[in-house]
Amino acid sequence: MAARNSTRRPLKSRNAVWAAGLARWLAKAGVSPNQISLASVAAAAIAGCCLLRGSYLAAALFIQLRLLCNLMDGMVAIEGGLRSAAGEIYNDLPDRISDALILLAAGYSLAWPAFGRELGWTATLLALMTAYVRTLGGARGLAQDFRGPMAKPQRMAAMTAACLLALLDSRAIALALIAIIAGALVTAVLRVRGIILQLETR
């Protein structure tokens, strides 16, 4: 079976002094990793509402807050020694909900093109597929594959950039969804190929 820490997404920001300090503060304040994971869903829901209202700057900020929660829940759990039996459920399931809240809202917010809602749904389904393929590899005893080009951090970076560009032209949201769809499709294919190659060479 793969090592437990193979389920953690490799992030350079975990080594940042500010991140370690914030994680320590949250742990000392008695905030549990599971609470932080749930807070990420709340941040994503607010980001989605902001997208629907055309409040693009606020949407960008709450997307980044969602990512900060995603960083902190794992750091508080592991570096803070506050792992729980259900921790991995709280770590992964809220991410899928958060992706859907943001990407679907982005699609429904579009006045252009006419198939904006379809873009949102397609981006959401492919984002879920990339995560499903990753966990499928883990279920087969492999280290989970977090490669891109359109893993969660890249999807949210694209949406954040699109929100900022939408302050000038709202069509940036549609272009970001198209990029996420194309990138997530490539990501899913690469991860499937990687899993098959590893299983066949065992």
N, C-alpha and C positions, 0 to 999 in steps of 0.2 A: 504494500500500500504506500502511496506517496506520503511524504512527510507532511505533517500538518501545516507547517509554515509555507508549503507550496501553494496554499490557497490564498496567500496574500499577494496583492498586486504590487510589483516592484515600483516604488516611488522615491525619487531623489529627495522630495520635500520632507520625507521622514527624518532626514539627517539635518534638517535646518534647526538652528538653535531656537528660533521662535516657536516652531512646531512642538519641539520637546518641552519647552517651557509651558506652552498652553495646555498640552496633554497632562503635565504634572499638576497644573492648577485645577483642571477639571476633575482629575482623580481625587485631589485633596478636598475639593468642594463637594464630593460625594455624587458627582454626576456619573451615571453608569453608561457603559458603551451602548447598551441597548436603547437607552433614552436618546443618545446622540444619533443613533441610526434612525429612530423615529423622527427626530428633529429634521433630518435630511429630507424626509418625505414632506414635512410641513414647508420647508424652504422651497422644494420643487413645486408644491401646490401653489404657493404664492407667486413663484416665477411664472407658472402657467397662467394664473389670473392676470398678472401684469402683461403677458404677451397678448392675451385676449383683449385687454383694454388699450393696447398700443403703448404701454408704459415701458419702453424698451430699456431704458437705463436701469430702472428698478429690476426688470427681468434679468438683466446681466448680473446685477449684484446678488440676487437671490440664487441664480445658477451657481455662482462662485461660492455662496454660503453653503449650498448643497454639497459641493466638492470639499469644502472645509470640514463639514460634518463627516463626510466619507473618510477623510484623512484621520480625523480625531477619534472616531469610534474604534478603529483598529489599534491606534497608538495607546489609547486609554486601556483597551482590553489587554494588550500584550505587554507593552512597556510599563503600564501601570499595574499589571498583575490582576486585572479584574475580568478575566475570561469567565464566561458562563456556559452552561451545557447547551443552551439554545443560541449561543452567540453567533454561530455561522449562519443560522437562519435569519437573525436580525441583521447580519452584515450584508447578505445577498438579496433577500426578498425586497427590502425597501429600495434597493438600487433599481430593481426592475420596475417598481411602481413609480419611482421618481423619473426614470427615463420616459415612461409612458405619459406622465403628467406634462412634462415639458414638450416632448415631441408632438403629441396630439394637439396640445394647445397652440403650438407653432403652426400646425397645419390648419386648424380652425380659425386662426387669426388672419389668414391670408385673403385678401381681396383679389390678388393676382398670384398665380393663374387660376383658372376656373376649377382645376382639379387639386386645389390646395389641400383639401381634407384628405384626399387620397395620398398625397405626399406625406402628410403627417402619419397616417395609418401605416404606410409602407415603411417609413423610417422606424416607427415603433416596433413593427413586427421583425424587422431585420436586426434591430438592436437587441431584442429578446432572443433572436436566433443566435447571435454571436455569444451571448451569455450561456445559452443552452448548450451550445457546442463545447464551450469551455468547461462547464460542469460535467458534461458527458464524458470528457476525457478524464476528469477527476474521478468519476464513478468507476472508470475502468482501471483505476490505480495509477494513473499518470499525473505528473505535475500539471496543474492547470495552466493553460496557454493564454497569456494575456496580450499576445501580439496584436498590433494594429493591421492596417493603417487607420482603422476607425474604431478603436476600443473606446470605453466610456470616457476617459480623459479627453481624447480627441473629439468625440461627439460633443461634449460639453464646451470644449474650447471653440469649436465651430459655431455652436449656438451663441456663446458669449460674444464672439466677434461679430456674428450676424446681428445681434441685438444692438451693438454699438453702431454698426454700419446702417442699421435700419433707422437710426436717428436722422439720417440723410435720405435714405431710400428704403422703404419697407420691403422692396423686392429682395433685399439681401436675405430675408428669412427663407424665402422659397429656394434661393440658390444654395443656402446652407443645408436645407433638407435634401436637395438633390445630391449634394456632395456626401452627406451622411448615408444616403441610400446606396450610392455607388461604393463608398468606402466600406460600409458594413457588409455588403455582399462579398467584396474581396476578402475582408477579414474572416467571414464565416468559412469561405472556401479554403483559405490558407490554414485555418485551424483544423478543419476536417481532414485535409491532406496530412497535416502534421500528426494528428491522432492515428490515422490509418497507417502511416509509415512507422510510427513507434510500435503499434500493436503487431504489425507484420514482421518486424525485425526482433521481436522478443526472443 
